[in-house]
Amino acid sequence: MDDSACQAFFTQPTQTFHRQYEALRAVFVDGRSQKDVANEFGFSYGAMRQLVLKFRSELDHVDDESPFFEKQLGNVIRQSTSPSQCNRMKRIVDN
């Protein structure tokens, strides 16, 4: 089975929050340098440093909640889609 599209989803994220998540993961989990990660994910080195700094400071004030993922997906769906799209997506999530 060819999973190259699935691999690209993680290794070449196109949406901002996903790129930030994967870049932070590469720094903190994989132990890669901020400079290398910045180059790979299309950030300037200064922007990567700020992202790391902001993440560290926000994580100190979070009670077991991810700054990247909402607990209630329905709220995120309602904020970003039309009512008809929301109903279709909510049915998918609820099943």
Secondary structure, DSSP 4 states (H G I P E B T S, - for coil): ---HHHHHHHHS--SHHHHHHHHHHHHHTS---HHHHHHHHT--HHHHHHHHHHHHHHHTT-SS--SS--S-HHHHHHHHS-HHHHHHHHHHHH-
